[in-house]
Amino acid sequence: MSEITGMLAIGNGEKCPYCDTVMTKDIDTLNHMTENHEDKLVEALFGATDKKDIEHIKTLKQKGE
Ligand SMILES: [Zn+2]
């Protein structure tokens, strides 16, 4: 069964597009993204490029909405 990581599908052995971390089966791609590249993730998923939009989406996410 393949893992679904939204629009950011990075396979095992592939490099993260935002840093040099190579994804392995021990690394949760989505987790890595949220912890290290949250702004980039929000941008990729929601098309938000404005800092204010990104902060807004983060706030919504934290509320679980
Ligand atoms: Zn990374």
N, CA, C, O and the ligand as a Tripos MOL2 file, in Angstrom:
@<TRIPOS>MOLECULE
protein
  261   259    66     0     0
PROTEIN
NO_CHARGES

@<TRIPOS>ATOM
      1 N           0.8480   -1.1980    0.0000 N.3       1 MET1
      2 CA          0.0000    0.0000    0.0000 C.3       1 MET1
      3 C           0.8800    1.2430    0.0000 C.2       1 MET1
      4 O           1.7790    1.3850    0.8290 O.2       1 MET1
      5 N           0.6150    2.1190   -0.9190 N.am      2 SER2
      6 CA          1.4510    3.3100   -1.0020 C.3       2 SER2
      7 C           0.9110    4.4230   -0.1160 C.2       2 SER2
      8 O          -0.2960    4.5530    0.0910 O.2       2 SER2
      9 N           1.8260    5.2090    0.3920 N.am      3 GLU3
     10 CA          1.4350    6.3140    1.2540 C.3       3 GLU3
     11 C           0.9780    7.5020    0.4290 C.2       3 GLU3
     12 O           1.5430    7.8070   -0.6220 O.2       3 GLU3
     13 N          -0.0340    8.1520    0.9150 N.am      4 ILE4
     14 CA         -0.5100    9.3490    0.2250 C.3       4 ILE4
     15 C          -0.0640   10.5740    1.0310 C.2       4 ILE4
     16 O          -0.3890   10.7080    2.2110 O.2       4 ILE4
     17 N           0.6620   11.4350    0.3910 N.am      5 THR5
     18 CA          1.1620   12.6220    1.0880 C.3       5 THR5
     19 C           0.6890   13.8840    0.3880 C.2       5 THR5
     20 O           1.4520   14.8280    0.1850 O.2       5 THR5
     21 N          -0.5760   13.8800    0.0290 N.am      6 GLY6
     22 CA         -1.1100   15.0680   -0.6170 C.3       6 GLY6
     23 C          -0.4580   15.3080   -1.9650 C.2       6 GLY6
     24 O          -0.1810   14.3730   -2.7150 O.2       6 GLY6
     25 N          -0.2200   16.5640   -2.2550 N.am      7 MET7
     26 CA          0.3370   16.9050   -3.5580 C.3       7 MET7
     27 C           1.8500   16.7540   -3.5760 C.2       7 MET7
     28 O           2.4780   16.8410   -4.6320 O.2       7 MET7
     29 N           2.4210   16.5310   -2.4250 N.am      8 LEU8
     30 CA          3.8680   16.4230   -2.3570 C.3       8 LEU8
     31 C           4.2430   14.9670   -2.1830 C.2       8 LEU8
     32 O           4.4660   14.4990   -1.0660 O.2       8 LEU8
     33 N           4.3100   14.2640   -3.2820 N.am      9 ALA9
     34 CA          4.6620   12.8580   -3.2210 C.3       9 ALA9
     35 C           6.1560   12.7040   -3.4920 C.2       9 ALA9
     36 O           6.6300   12.9240   -4.6060 O.2       9 ALA9
     37 N           6.8710   12.3260   -2.4640 N.am     10 ILE10
     38 CA          8.3100   12.1040   -2.6110 C.3      10 ILE10
     39 C           8.5760   10.6490   -2.2760 C.2      10 ILE10
     40 O           8.2290   10.1790   -1.1920 O.2      10 ILE10
     41 N           9.1820    9.9520   -3.1930 N.am     11 GLY11
     42 CA          9.4190    8.5350   -2.9890 C.3      11 GLY11
     43 C          10.6400    8.2700   -2.1280 C.2      11 GLY11
     44 O          11.4710    9.1520   -1.9100 O.2      11 GLY11
     45 N          10.7320    7.0460   -1.6460 N.am     12 ASN12
     46 CA         11.9050    6.6390   -0.8840 C.3      12 ASN12
     47 C          13.1660    6.8200   -1.7190 C.2      12 ASN12
     48 O          13.2020    6.4780   -2.9010 O.2      12 ASN12
     49 N          14.1980    7.3640   -1.0820 N.am     13 GLY13
     50 CA         15.4610    7.5490   -1.7820 C.3      13 GLY13
     51 C          15.5210    8.8420   -2.5760 C.2      13 GLY13
     52 O          16.5520    9.1800   -3.1570 O.2      13 GLY13
     53 N          14.3980    9.5640   -2.5960 N.am     14 GLU14
     54 CA         14.3980   10.8430   -3.2980 C.3      14 GLU14
     55 C          14.6660   11.9710   -2.3180 C.2      14 GLU14
     56 O          14.2970   11.9070   -1.1450 O.2      14 GLU14
     57 N          15.3060   12.9870   -2.8230 N.am     15 LYS15
     58 CA         15.6170   14.1420   -1.9850 C.3      15 LYS15
     59 C          14.3980   15.0160   -1.7850 C.2      15 LYS15
     60 O          13.5640   15.1810   -2.6760 O.2      15 LYS15
     61 N          14.3230   15.5670   -0.5930 N.am     16 CYS16
     62 CA         13.3430   16.6080   -0.3210 C.3      16 CYS16
     63 C          13.6070   17.7720   -1.2740 C.2      16 CYS16
     64 O          14.7610   18.1530   -1.4710 O.2      16 CYS16
     65 N          12.5560   18.3430   -1.8700 N.am     17 PRO17
     66 CA         12.7900   19.4560   -2.8120 C.3      17 PRO17
     67 C          13.2990   20.7290   -2.1430 C.2      17 PRO17
     68 O          13.7760   21.6380   -2.8230 O.2      17 PRO17
     69 N          13.2030   20.8010   -0.8270 N.am     18 TYR18
     70 CA         13.5530   22.0450   -0.1390 C.3      18 TYR18
     71 C          14.8400   21.9550    0.6780 C.2      18 TYR18
     72 O          15.3580   22.9750    1.1330 O.2      18 TYR18
     73 N          15.3470   20.7660    0.8620 N.am     19 CYS19
     74 CA         16.6210   20.6230    1.5500 C.3      19 CYS19
     75 C          17.2790   19.3260    1.0600 C.2      19 CYS19
     76 O          16.7520   18.6680    0.1620 O.2      19 CYS19
     77 N          18.3910   18.9660    1.6280 N.am     20 ASP20
     78 CA         19.1440   17.8180    1.1270 C.3      20 ASP20
     79 C          18.8090   16.5080    1.8310 C.2      20 ASP20
     80 O          19.4940   15.5000    1.6560 O.2      20 ASP20
     81 N          17.7520   16.5380    2.6210 N.am     21 THR21
     82 CA         17.3670   15.3180    3.3080 C.3      21 THR21
     83 C          16.8220   14.2960    2.3150 C.2      21 THR21
     84 O          15.9220   14.5980    1.5310 O.2      21 THR21
     85 N          17.3670   13.1030    2.3540 N.am     22 VAL22
     86 CA         16.8690   12.0410    1.4860 C.3      22 VAL22
     87 C          15.7870   11.2780    2.2400 C.2      22 VAL22
     88 O          15.9780   10.8390    3.3740 O.2      22 VAL22
     89 N          14.6620   11.1370    1.5830 N.am     23 MET23
     90 CA         13.5360   10.4530    2.2070 C.3      23 MET23
     91 C          13.7730    8.9430    2.2550 C.2      23 MET23
     92 O          14.1310    8.3210    1.2550 O.2      23 MET23
     93 N          13.5680    8.3870    3.4120 N.am     24 THR24
     94 CA         13.6320    6.9360    3.5570 C.3      24 THR24
     95 C          12.3260    6.4840    4.1730 C.2      24 THR24
     96 O          11.4720    7.3010    4.5180 O.2      24 THR24
     97 N          12.1770    5.1920    4.3080 N.am     25 LYS25
     98 CA         10.9200    4.7160    4.8820 C.3      25 LYS25
     99 C          10.7850    5.1040    6.3570 C.2      25 LYS25
    100 O           9.7020    5.0120    6.9360 O.2      25 LYS25
    101 N          11.8890    5.5340    6.9510 N.am     26 ASP26
    102 CA         11.8380    5.9500    8.3520 C.3      26 ASP26
    103 C          11.4360    7.4080    8.5210 C.2      26 ASP26
    104 O          11.1780    7.8700    9.6330 O.2      26 ASP26
    105 N          11.3870    8.1210    7.4120 N.am     27 ILE27
    106 CA         11.0180    9.5320    7.4870 C.3      27 ILE27
    107 C           9.6190    9.7100    6.9300 C.2      27 ILE27
    108 O           9.3340    9.3150    5.8000 O.2      27 ILE27
    109 N           8.7550   10.3040    7.7240 N.am     28 ASP28
    110 CA          7.4240   10.6360    7.2580 C.3      28 ASP28
    111 C           7.5350   11.9360    6.4620 C.2      28 ASP28
    112 O           7.8190   12.9970    7.0190 O.2      28 ASP28
    113 N           7.3090   11.8380    5.1650 N.am     29 THR29
    114 CA          7.5060   13.0020    4.2900 C.3      29 THR29
    115 C           6.6850   14.1980    4.7510 C.2      29 THR29
    116 O           7.1930   15.3140    4.8570 O.2      29 THR29
    117 N           5.4230   13.9510    5.0200 N.am     30 LEU30
    118 CA          4.5390   15.0390    5.4070 C.3      30 LEU30
    119 C           4.9890   15.6540    6.7280 C.2      30 LEU30
    120 O           4.9550   16.8700    6.9110 O.2      30 LEU30
    121 N           5.4070   14.7930    7.6320 N.am     31 ASN31
    122 CA          5.9110   15.2510    8.9130 C.3      31 ASN31
    123 C           7.1560   16.1130    8.7340 C.2      31 ASN31
    124 O           7.2900   17.1700    9.3510 O.2      31 ASN31
    125 N           8.0510   15.6520    7.8930 N.am     32 HIS32
    126 CA          9.2680   16.4070    7.5980 C.3      32 HIS32
    127 C           8.9150   17.7710    7.0310 C.2      32 HIS32
    128 O           9.5200   18.7790    7.3960 O.2      32 HIS32
    129 N           7.9460   17.7990    6.1500 N.am     33 MET33
    130 CA          7.5260   19.0530    5.5330 C.3      33 MET33
    131 C           6.9390   20.0160    6.5550 C.2      33 MET33
    132 O           7.2880   21.1960    6.5890 O.2      33 MET33
    133 N           6.0430   19.4950    7.3870 N.am     34 THR34
    134 CA          5.3980   20.3870    8.3480 C.3      34 THR34
    135 C           6.3990   20.8990    9.3750 C.2      34 THR34
    136 O           6.2830   22.0260    9.8570 O.2      34 THR34
    137 N           7.3780   20.0720    9.7070 N.am     35 GLU35
    138 CA          8.3380   20.4880   10.7290 C.3      35 GLU35
    139 C           9.4300   21.4000   10.1730 C.2      35 GLU35
    140 O           9.9200   22.2840   10.8760 O.2      35 GLU35
    141 N           9.8090   21.1850    8.9110 N.am     36 ASN36
    142 CA         10.9600   21.9160    8.3760 C.3      36 ASN36
    143 C          10.6070   22.9490    7.3130 C.2      36 ASN36
    144 O          11.3200   23.9360    7.1350 O.2      36 ASN36
    145 N           9.5280   22.7220    6.6250 N.am     37 HIS37
    146 CA          9.2150   23.6210    5.5050 C.3      37 HIS37
    147 C           7.7330   23.9680    5.5040 C.2      37 HIS37
    148 O           7.0650   23.8720    4.4740 O.2      37 HIS37
    149 N           7.2270   24.3700    6.6550 N.am     38 GLU38
    150 CA          5.7950   24.5940    6.7490 C.3      38 GLU38
    151 C           5.3190   25.6550    5.7520 C.2      38 GLU38
    152 O           4.2820   25.4920    5.1100 O.2      38 GLU38
    153 N           6.0820   26.7370    5.6290 N.am     39 ASP39
    154 CA          5.6800   27.7910    4.6990 C.3      39 ASP39
    155 C           5.5860   27.2680    3.2780 C.2      39 ASP39
    156 O           4.6500   27.5820    2.5430 O.2      39 ASP39
    157 N           6.5760   26.4620    2.9030 N.am     40 LYS40
    158 CA          6.6090   25.9050    1.5480 C.3      40 LYS40
    159 C           5.4530   24.9390    1.3330 C.2      40 LYS40
    160 O           4.8620   24.8790    0.2550 O.2      40 LYS40
    161 N           5.1460   24.1920    2.3770 N.am     41 LEU41
    162 CA          4.0550   23.2240    2.2920 C.3      41 LEU41
    163 C           2.7290   23.9430    2.0920 C.2      41 LEU41
    164 O           1.9320   23.5730    1.2300 O.2      41 LEU41
    165 N           2.5060   24.9560    2.8850 N.am     42 VAL42
    166 CA          1.2750   25.7400    2.7710 C.3      42 VAL42
    167 C           1.1740   26.3520    1.3820 C.2      42 VAL42
    168 O           0.1080   26.3690    0.7670 O.2      42 VAL42
    169 N           2.2990   26.8500    0.9050 N.am     43 GLU43
    170 CA          2.3550   27.4380   -0.4250 C.3      43 GLU43
    171 C           1.9690   26.4040   -1.4890 C.2      43 GLU43
    172 O           1.1870   26.6840   -2.3970 O.2      43 GLU43
    173 N           2.5320   25.2210   -1.3540 N.am     44 ALA44
    174 CA          2.2960   24.1720   -2.3460 C.3      44 ALA44
    175 C           0.8570   23.6630   -2.3000 C.2      44 ALA44
    176 O           0.2450   23.4010   -3.3360 O.2      44 ALA44
    177 N           0.3340   23.5310   -1.1030 N.am     45 LEU45
    178 CA         -0.9910   22.9390   -0.9550 C.3      45 LEU45
    179 C          -2.1040   23.9390   -1.2240 C.2      45 LEU45
    180 O          -3.1440   23.5880   -1.7810 O.2      45 LEU45
    181 N          -1.8800   25.1850   -0.8240 N.am     46 PHE46
    182 CA         -2.9730   26.1620   -0.9080 C.3      46 PHE46
    183 C          -2.6870   27.3000   -1.8760 C.2      46 PHE46
    184 O          -3.5450   28.1520   -2.1060 O.2      46 PHE46
    185 N          -1.4930   27.3180   -2.4390 N.am     47 GLY47
    186 CA         -1.1630   28.3660   -3.3820 C.3      47 GLY47
    187 C          -0.9680   29.7260   -2.7320 C.2      47 GLY47
    188 O          -1.0100   30.7580   -3.4010 O.2      47 GLY47
    189 N          -0.7560   29.7180   -1.4310 N.am     48 ALA48
    190 CA         -0.5510   30.9770   -0.7200 C.3      48 ALA48
    191 C           0.9210   31.3780   -0.7970 C.2      48 ALA48
    192 O           1.8090   30.5970   -0.4540 O.2      48 ALA48
    193 N           1.1570   32.5730   -1.2400 N.am     49 THR49
    194 CA          2.5370   33.0430   -1.2980 C.3      49 THR49
    195 C           2.7410   34.2640   -0.4070 C.2      49 THR49
    196 O           3.8650   34.6370   -0.0710 O.2      49 THR49
    197 N           1.6280   34.8660   -0.0430 N.am     50 ASP50
    198 CA          1.7030   36.0330    0.8180 C.3      50 ASP50
    199 C           1.9120   35.5920    2.2570 C.2      50 ASP50
    200 O           1.2410   34.6860    2.7520 O.2      50 ASP50
    201 N           2.8550   36.2480    2.9160 N.am     51 LYS51
    202 CA          3.1830   35.8810    4.3030 C.3      51 LYS51
    203 C           1.9390   35.9180    5.1860 C.2      51 LYS51
    204 O           1.7760   35.0700    6.0640 O.2      51 LYS51
    205 N           1.0810   36.8760    4.9650 N.am     52 LYS52
    206 CA         -0.1250   37.0050    5.7720 C.3      52 LYS52
    207 C          -1.0550   35.8260    5.5500 C.2      52 LYS52
    208 O          -1.6350   35.2990    6.4990 O.2      52 LYS52
    209 N          -1.1980   35.4100    4.2940 N.am     53 ASP53
    210 CA         -2.0230   34.2460    3.9770 C.3      53 ASP53
    211 C          -1.4790   32.9930    4.6470 C.2      53 ASP53
    212 O          -2.2300   32.1920    5.2040 O.2      53 ASP53
    213 N          -0.1780   32.8410    4.5840 N.am     54 ILE54
    214 CA          0.4620   31.6650    5.1690 C.3      54 ILE54
    215 C           0.2070   31.6180    6.6750 C.2      54 ILE54
    216 O          -0.1300   30.5680    7.2230 O.2      54 ILE54
    217 N           0.3690   32.7540    7.3320 N.am     55 GLU55
    218 CA          0.1090   32.8010    8.7740 C.3      55 GLU55
    219 C          -1.3540   32.4750    9.0640 C.2      55 GLU55
    220 O          -1.6670   31.7820   10.0320 O.2      55 GLU55
    221 N          -2.2370   32.9770    8.2200 N.am     56 HIS56
    222 CA         -3.6690   32.7560    8.3940 C.3      56 HIS56
    223 C          -3.9970   31.2660    8.2810 C.2      56 HIS56
    224 O          -4.7400   30.7230    9.0990 O.2      56 HIS56
    225 N          -3.4400   30.6170    7.2700 N.am     57 ILE57
    226 CA         -3.6960   29.1940    7.0600 C.3      57 ILE57
    227 C          -3.1310   28.3760    8.2130 C.2      57 ILE57
    228 O          -3.7510   27.4120    8.6630 O.2      57 ILE57
    229 N          -1.9620   28.7610    8.6850 N.am     58 LYS58
    230 CA         -1.3640   28.0710    9.8330 C.3      58 LYS58
    231 C          -2.2750   28.1620   11.0470 C.2      58 LYS58
    232 O          -2.4480   27.1870   11.7780 O.2      58 LYS58
    233 N          -2.8560   29.3410   11.2580 N.am     59 THR59
    234 CA         -3.7530   29.5380   12.3900 C.3      59 THR59
    235 C          -4.9680   28.6400   12.2800 C.2      59 THR59
    236 O          -5.3850   28.0220   13.2600 O.2      59 THR59
    237 N          -5.5360   28.5680   11.0850 N.am     60 LEU60
    238 CA         -6.6890   27.7070   10.8560 C.3      60 LEU60
    239 C          -6.3350   26.2480   11.1450 C.2      60 LEU60
    240 O          -7.0960   25.5100   11.7700 O.2      60 LEU60
    241 N          -5.1540   25.8650   10.6660 N.am     61 LYS61
    242 CA         -4.7130   24.4790   10.8290 C.3      61 LYS61
    243 C          -4.5890   24.1300   12.3130 C.2      61 LYS61
    244 O          -4.9640   23.0390   12.7410 O.2      61 LYS61
    245 N          -4.0560   25.0730   13.0840 N.am     62 GLN62
    246 CA         -3.8590   24.8170   14.5050 C.3      62 GLN62
    247 C          -5.1850   24.6420   15.2310 C.2      62 GLN62
    248 O          -5.2780   23.9050   16.2130 O.2      62 GLN62
    249 N          -6.2110   25.3290   14.7360 N.am     63 LYS63
    250 CA         -7.5380   25.1840   15.3250 C.3      63 LYS63
    251 C          -8.2080   23.8950   14.8710 C.2      63 LYS63
    252 O          -9.2360   23.4980   15.4200 O.2      63 LYS63
    253 N          -7.6390   23.2530   13.8880 N.am     64 GLY64
    254 CA         -8.1970   22.0160   13.3850 C.3      64 GLY64
    255 C          -9.3840   22.2250   12.4780 C.2      64 GLY64
    256 O         -10.2420   21.3500   12.3540 O.2      64 GLY64
    257 N          -9.4380   23.3720   11.8480 N.am     65 GLU65
    258 CA        -10.5600   23.6460   10.9370 C.3      65 GLU65
    259 C         -10.1950   23.3570    9.5060 C.2      65 GLU65
    260 O         -11.0220   23.5330    8.6110 O.2      65 GLU65
    261 ZN         13.3640   19.0650    3.6500 Zn       66 ZN66
@<TRIPOS>BOND
     1     1     2 1
     2     2     3 1
     3     3     4 2
     4     3     5 am
     5     5     6 1
     6     6     7 1
     7     7     8 2
     8     7     9 am
     9     9    10 1
    10    10    11 1
    11    11    12 2
    12    11    13 am
    13    13    14 1
    14    14    15 1
    15    15    16 2
    16    15    17 am
    17    17    18 1
    18    18    19 1
    19    19    20 2
    20    19    21 am
    21    21    22 1
    22    22    23 1
    23    23    24 2
    24    23    25 am
    25    25    26 1
    26    26    27 1
    27    27    28 2
    28    27    29 am
    29    29    30 1
    30    30    31 1
    31    31    32 2
    32    31    33 am
    33    33    34 1
    34    34    35 1
    35    35    36 2
    36    35    37 am
    37    37    38 1
    38    38    39 1
    39    39    40 2
    40    39    41 am
    41    41    42 1
    42    42    43 1
    43    43    44 2
    44    43    45 am
    45    45    46 1
    46    46    47 1
    47    47    48 2
    48    47    49 am
    49    49    50 1
    50    50    51 1
    51    51    52 2
    52    51    53 am
    53    53    54 1
    54    54    55 1
    55    55    56 2
    56    55    57 am
    57    57    58 1
    58    58    59 1
    59    59    60 2
    60    59    61 am
    61    61    62 1
    62    62    63 1
    63    63    64 2
    64    63    65 am
    65    65    66 1
    66    66    67 1
    67    67    68 2
    68    67    69 am
    69    69    70 1
    70    70    71 1
    71    71    72 2
    72    71    73 am
    73    73    74 1
    74    74    75 1
    75    75    76 2
    76    75    77 am
    77    77    78 1
    78    78    79 1
    79    79    80 2
    80    79    81 am
    81    81    82 1
    82    82    83 1
    83    83    84 2
    84    83    85 am
    85    85    86 1
    86    86    87 1
    87    87    88 2
    88    87    89 am
    89    89    90 1
    90    90    91 1
    91    91    92 2
    92    91    93 am
    93    93    94 1
    94    94    95 1
    95    95    96 2
    96    95    97 am
    97    97    98 1
    98    98    99 1
    99    99   100 2
   100    99   101 am
   101   101   102 1
   102   102   103 1
   103   103   104 2
   104   103   105 am
   105   105   106 1
   106   106   107 1
   107   107   108 2
   108   107   109 am
   109   109   110 1
   110   110   111 1
   111   111   112 2
   112   111   113 am
   113   113   114 1
   114   114   115 1
   115   115   116 2
   116   115   117 am
   117   117   118 1
   118   118   119 1
   119   119   120 2
   120   119   121 am
   121   121   122 1
   122   122   123 1
   123   123   124 2
   124   123   125 am
   125   125   126 1
   126   126   127 1
   127   127   128 2
   128   127   129 am
   129   129   130 1
   130   130   131 1
   131   131   132 2
   132   131   133 am
   133   133   134 1
   134   134   135 1
   135   135   136 2
   136   135   137 am
   137   137   138 1
   138   138   139 1
   139   139   140 2
   140   139   141 am
   141   141   142 1
   142   142   143 1
   143   143   144 2
   144   143   145 am
   145   145   146 1
   146   146   147 1
   147   147   148 2
   148   147   149 am
   149   149   150 1
   150   150   151 1
   151   151   152 2
   152   151   153 am
   153   153   154 1
   154   154   155 1
   155   155   156 2
   156   155   157 am
   157   157   158 1
   158   158   159 1
   159   159   160 2
   160   159   161 am
   161   161   162 1
   162   162   163 1
   163   163   164 2
   164   163   165 am
   165   165   166 1
   166   166   167 1
   167   167   168 2
   168   167   169 am
   169   169   170 1
   170   170   171 1
   171   171   172 2
   172   171   173 am
   173   173   174 1
   174   174   175 1
   175   175   176 2
   176   175   177 am
   177   177   178 1
   178   178   179 1
   179   179   180 2
   180   179   181 am
   181   181   182 1
   182   182   183 1
   183   183   184 2
   184   183   185 am
   185   185   186 1
   186   186   187 1
   187   187   188 2
   188   187   189 am
   189   189   190 1
   190   190   191 1
   191   191   192 2
   192   191   193 am
   193   193   194 1
   194   194   195 1
   195   195   196 2
   196   195   197 am
   197   197   198 1
   198   198   199 1
   199   199   200 2
   200   199   201 am
   201   201   202 1
   202   202   203 1
   203   203   204 2
   204   203   205 am
   205   205   206 1
   206   206   207 1
   207   207   208 2
   208   207   209 am
   209   209   210 1
   210   210   211 1
   211   211   212 2
   212   211   213 am
   213   213   214 1
   214   214   215 1
   215   215   216 2
   216   215   217 am
   217   217   218 1
   218   218   219 1
   219   219   220 2
   220   219   221 am
   221   221   222 1
   222   222   223 1
   223   223   224 2
   224   223   225 am
   225   225   226 1
   226   226   227 1
   227   227   228 2
   228   227   229 am
   229   229   230 1
   230   230   231 1
   231   231   232 2
   232   231   233 am
   233   233   234 1
   234   234   235 1
   235   235   236 2
   236   235   237 am
   237   237   238 1
   238   238   239 1
   239   239   240 2
   240   239   241 am
   241   241   242 1
   242   242   243 1
   243   243   244 2
   244   243   245 am
   245   245   246 1
   246   246   247 1
   247   247   248 2
   248   247   249 am
   249   249   250 1
   250   250   251 1
   251   251   252 2
   252   251   253 am
   253   253   254 1
   254   254   255 1
   255   255   256 2
   256   255   257 am
   257   257   258 1
   258   258   259 1
   259   259   260 2
@<TRIPOS>SUBSTRUCTURE
     1 MET1         2 RESIDUE 1 A MET
     2 SER2         6 RESIDUE 1 A SER
     3 GLU3        10 RESIDUE 1 A GLU
     4 ILE4        14 RESIDUE 1 A ILE
     5 THR5        18 RESIDUE 1 A THR
     6 GLY6        22 RESIDUE 1 A GLY
     7 MET7        26 RESIDUE 1 A MET
     8 LEU8        30 RESIDUE 1 A LEU
     9 ALA9        34 RESIDUE 1 A ALA
    10 ILE10       38 RESIDUE 1 A ILE
    11 GLY11       42 RESIDUE 1 A GLY
    12 ASN12       46 RESIDUE 1 A ASN
    13 GLY13       50 RESIDUE 1 A GLY
    14 GLU14       54 RESIDUE 1 A GLU
    15 LYS15       58 RESIDUE 1 A LYS
    16 CYS16       62 RESIDUE 1 A CYS
    17 PRO17       66 RESIDUE 1 A PRO
    18 TYR18       70 RESIDUE 1 A TYR
    19 CYS19       74 RESIDUE 1 A CYS
    20 ASP20       78 RESIDUE 1 A ASP
    21 THR21       82 RESIDUE 1 A THR
    22 VAL22       86 RESIDUE 1 A VAL
    23 MET23       90 RESIDUE 1 A MET
    24 THR24       94 RESIDUE 1 A THR
    25 LYS25       98 RESIDUE 1 A LYS
    26 ASP26      102 RESIDUE 1 A ASP
    27 ILE27      106 RESIDUE 1 A ILE
    28 ASP28      110 RESIDUE 1 A ASP
    29 THR29      114 RESIDUE 1 A THR
    30 LEU30      118 RESIDUE 1 A LEU
    31 ASN31      122 RESIDUE 1 A ASN
    32 HIS32      126 RESIDUE 1 A HIS
    33 MET33      130 RESIDUE 1 A MET
    34 THR34      134 RESIDUE 1 A THR
    35 GLU35      138 RESIDUE 1 A GLU
    36 ASN36      142 RESIDUE 1 A ASN
    37 HIS37      146 RESIDUE 1 A HIS
    38 GLU38      150 RESIDUE 1 A GLU
    39 ASP39      154 RESIDUE 1 A ASP
    40 LYS40      158 RESIDUE 1 A LYS
    41 LEU41      162 RESIDUE 1 A LEU
    42 VAL42      166 RESIDUE 1 A VAL
    43 GLU43      170 RESIDUE 1 A GLU
    44 ALA44      174 RESIDUE 1 A ALA
    45 LEU45      178 RESIDUE 1 A LEU
    46 PHE46      182 RESIDUE 1 A PHE
    47 GLY47      186 RESIDUE 1 A GLY
    48 ALA48      190 RESIDUE 1 A ALA
    49 THR49      194 RESIDUE 1 A THR
    50 ASP50      198 RESIDUE 1 A ASP
    51 LYS51      202 RESIDUE 1 A LYS
    52 LYS52      206 RESIDUE 1 A LYS
    53 ASP53      210 RESIDUE 1 A ASP
    54 ILE54      214 RESIDUE 1 A ILE
    55 GLU55      218 RESIDUE 1 A GLU
    56 HIS56      222 RESIDUE 1 A HIS
    57 ILE57      226 RESIDUE 1 A ILE
    58 LYS58      230 RESIDUE 1 A LYS
    59 THR59      234 RESIDUE 1 A THR
    60 LEU60      238 RESIDUE 1 A LEU
    61 LYS61      242 RESIDUE 1 A LYS
    62 GLN62      246 RESIDUE 1 A GLN
    63 LYS63      250 RESIDUE 1 A LYS
    64 GLY64      254 RESIDUE 1 A GLY
    65 GLU65      258 RESIDUE 1 A GLU
    66 ZN66       261 GROUP 0 **** ****
